[in-house]
Amino acid sequence: MAKSTKTKSSEKRSAKKHSSSRASGDAPKSGTKAREKDDDAKGSKRKLGLRGAAPWAARHAAKHAAEARARAAEPAPPGSARATIRVPEGADAIKAKIAELHNQTTKIRTLRKRMEKGFFDIGLVLAEIQEQQLYQAKGYGSFEAFLEREIDFGKQTSLKLVKLSKVFQREAALDHGMDRCMTALAALDGEAAPKAAPSTPGPMAALPLPLKPPMRAAGG
């Protein structure tokens, strides 16, 4: 009986060792397969890039981006589609000039409602537009062209108002009025002042007119 008991216990121990060895043998195999899967995944990432794209695609995209930047830096040929959407140099300065020109023309329209009191200030505003060359923001090549197209009372009157604001003082100009200041400017420029038309024709004006009708003698 003792021998049979020892034999059974030894068989159990050997069975346990065999099962443990099989388990330990299976574990390295499963770990190896997991590592192989990780290596395959890493290899696929290296082949396809970080985002699933091939390495040549990234180089191709970088090359195209560099070429696009180089084309954008070059001036666009006239008439091309890129020339119409290209932002001009100094765009912010042009926008500021357009806004300032709009403000000045609005002032002129407001002052023109009372021309007898606002003519001098209109000349000042026009002189400022001329000095700062604000008219160029709207594509005009000269100040005179701007006056002809944008100012209602025309080029000649506008130029005279500009000169008037530079020659006369404001208080004196307002005291004398616009017409007298314009006449004074014409005299300074050597222009002949317009002569007033006679109220009656020449031959009739030479005849004396009677002051009173003749009186009859009393009782005559």
Legacy VTK file of the C-alpha trace (Angstrom):
# vtk DataFile Version 3.0
C-alpha trace
ASCII
DATASET POLYDATA
POINTS 220 float
0.000 0.000 0.000
2.770 2.441 0.828
4.491 1.755 -2.476
1.319 2.376 -4.471
0.720 5.644 -2.635
4.278 6.834 -3.387
3.866 5.870 -7.031
0.648 7.864 -7.379
2.170 10.936 -5.737
5.217 10.793 -8.027
2.962 10.502 -11.070
1.006 13.557 -9.962
4.228 15.546 -9.517
5.471 14.567 -12.952
2.090 15.474 -14.516
2.259 18.907 -12.864
5.804 19.470 -14.144
4.754 18.451 -17.654
1.764 20.767 -17.671
3.813 23.668 -16.340
6.499 23.077 -18.957
3.885 23.076 -21.710
2.421 26.310 -20.378
5.844 27.896 -20.207
6.546 26.672 -23.734
3.320 28.175 -25.093
3.906 31.553 -23.472
7.083 32.391 -25.436
5.343 31.421 -28.636
2.405 33.749 -27.958
4.778 36.563 -26.936
6.759 36.066 -30.135
3.638 36.338 -32.235
2.637 39.583 -30.473
6.083 41.045 -31.116
5.889 40.003 -34.743
2.537 41.773 -35.088
3.979 44.943 -33.532
6.972 44.772 -35.880
4.654 44.350 -38.868
2.583 47.322 -37.755
5.697 49.445 -37.302
7.000 48.348 -40.655
3.735 49.275 -42.342
3.841 52.703 -40.699
7.349 53.237 -41.926
6.324 52.230 -45.411
3.141 54.330 -45.532
4.204 57.296 -43.397
2.645 58.645 -40.226
-0.740 59.330 -41.838
-0.959 56.313 -44.061
0.675 58.015 -47.083
3.716 56.812 -48.913
6.976 58.727 -48.256
7.158 59.921 -51.870
3.725 61.609 -51.464
5.021 63.828 -48.641
8.069 64.798 -50.700
5.828 65.483 -53.692
3.529 67.730 -51.622
6.502 69.635 -50.172
7.914 70.180 -53.664
4.584 71.505 -54.961
4.255 73.840 -51.956
7.732 75.261 -52.582
6.913 75.821 -56.268
3.641 77.567 -55.349
5.450 79.899 -52.949
7.989 80.742 -55.644
5.213 81.535 -58.167
3.371 83.703 -55.647
6.530 85.723 -54.976
6.909 86.556 -58.677
4.782 89.345 -60.225
1.748 87.989 -62.027
1.640 88.501 -65.816
-0.952 91.082 -66.904
-4.339 89.644 -67.757
-3.862 86.426 -65.820
-6.369 85.147 -63.271
-3.751 85.376 -60.530
-3.250 89.061 -61.272
-6.903 89.804 -60.478
-6.779 88.214 -57.033
-3.270 89.332 -56.106
-3.203 91.793 -53.203
-1.375 94.963 -54.324
1.553 96.312 -52.410
0.623 98.970 -49.881
-3.035 97.917 -49.830
-3.499 99.291 -46.311
-2.172 102.714 -47.325
-4.515 102.789 -50.340
-7.489 101.922 -48.133
-6.562 104.693 -45.709
-6.310 107.217 -48.573
-9.693 106.179 -49.963
-11.298 106.612 -46.536
-9.702 110.047 -46.092
-10.781 111.142 -49.577
-14.345 110.053 -48.816
-14.337 112.128 -45.620
-13.034 115.204 -47.449
-15.572 115.005 -50.278
-18.331 114.615 -47.687
-17.113 117.857 -46.057
-17.246 119.632 -49.408
-20.833 118.530 -50.030
-21.829 119.738 -46.573
-20.115 123.133 -46.984
-21.602 123.626 -50.441
-25.090 123.833 -48.943
-24.083 127.296 -47.634
-21.680 128.445 -50.299
-21.621 132.093 -49.164
-20.099 131.056 -45.813
-18.355 127.825 -46.757
-16.427 128.755 -49.905
-13.201 129.471 -48.016
-13.291 126.157 -46.139
-14.000 124.357 -49.412
-10.799 125.836 -50.786
-8.900 124.579 -47.722
-10.272 121.058 -48.129
-9.442 120.988 -51.836
-5.927 122.246 -51.112
-5.440 119.422 -48.612
-6.590 116.859 -51.175
-4.107 118.296 -53.654
-1.168 118.371 -51.242
-1.708 114.830 -49.935
-2.480 113.513 -53.448
-5.544 111.711 -52.136
-7.063 111.693 -55.631
-4.567 108.987 -56.653
-6.392 106.501 -54.409
-9.281 106.500 -56.913
-7.027 106.144 -59.933
-6.886 109.789 -61.083
-3.611 110.817 -62.639
-3.989 114.523 -61.862
-5.792 116.835 -59.475
-7.566 118.563 -62.385
-9.039 115.271 -63.600
-10.340 114.605 -60.111
-11.997 118.030 -59.981
-13.713 117.527 -63.323
-15.183 114.147 -62.402
-15.814 114.380 -58.655
-16.518 118.029 -57.770
-19.856 119.479 -58.848
-18.847 123.098 -59.465
-16.092 122.189 -61.934
-12.365 122.552 -62.368
-11.968 126.321 -62.845
-14.010 127.363 -59.829
-12.330 124.707 -57.689
-8.833 125.878 -58.646
-9.797 129.474 -57.860
-11.089 128.444 -54.456
-7.822 126.657 -53.738
-5.844 129.773 -54.652
-8.238 131.975 -52.702
-7.621 129.955 -49.533
-3.870 130.438 -49.970
-3.943 134.178 -50.756
-6.547 135.609 -48.395
-7.158 135.298 -44.701
-10.345 133.570 -43.681
-11.975 136.475 -41.834
-11.214 138.992 -44.579
-12.437 136.625 -47.290
-15.735 136.010 -45.490
-16.215 139.744 -44.910
-15.755 140.621 -48.589
-17.596 137.607 -49.971
-16.806 135.094 -52.656
-17.489 137.335 -55.680
-15.194 140.160 -54.528
-12.435 137.702 -53.666
-12.713 136.152 -57.121
-12.521 139.632 -58.706
-9.427 140.423 -56.629
-7.801 137.174 -57.751
-8.517 138.050 -61.378
-6.878 141.465 -60.840
-3.826 139.833 -59.276
-3.540 137.448 -62.219
-3.814 140.353 -64.664
-7.186 139.276 -65.995
-9.578 141.967 -67.186
-12.534 142.419 -64.891
-15.893 142.036 -66.618
-17.456 145.415 -67.499
-20.994 146.149 -66.441
-23.419 146.564 -69.333
-24.886 150.101 -69.680
-28.473 150.432 -68.529
-29.437 152.581 -71.576
-28.056 152.820 -75.130
-25.254 155.301 -75.799
-27.100 157.987 -77.856
-30.042 158.136 -75.498
-27.787 158.413 -72.476
-26.213 161.619 -73.872
-29.526 163.493 -73.991
-30.260 165.618 -70.899
-33.462 164.831 -69.079
-35.673 167.700 -67.744
-35.902 167.949 -64.012
-39.374 169.449 -63.956
-41.999 170.364 -66.582
-42.267 174.128 -67.545
-44.579 176.219 -65.313
-47.294 178.403 -66.909
-47.594 182.028 -65.784
-50.558 182.722 -63.577
-53.463 184.303 -65.386
-51.808 183.720 -68.814
LINES 1 221
220 0 1 2 3 4 5 6 7 8 9 10 11 12 13 14 15 16 17 18 19 20 21 22 23 24 25 26 27 28 29 30 31 32 33 34 35 36 37 38 39 40 41 42 43 44 45 46 47 48 49 50 51 52 53 54 55 56 57 58 59 60 61 62 63 64 65 66 67 68 69 70 71 72 73 74 75 76 77 78 79 80 81 82 83 84 85 86 87 88 89 90 91 92 93 94 95 96 97 98 99 100 101 102 103 104 105 106 107 108 109 110 111 112 113 114 115 116 117 118 119 120 121 122 123 124 125 126 127 128 129 130 131 132 133 134 135 136 137 138 139 140 141 142 143 144 145 146 147 148 149 150 151 152 153 154 155 156 157 158 159 160 161 162 163 164 165 166 167 168 169 170 171 172 173 174 175 176 177 178 179 180 181 182 183 184 185 186 187 188 189 190 191 192 193 194 195 196 197 198 199 200 201 202 203 204 205 206 207 208 209 210 211 212 213 214 215 216 217 218 219
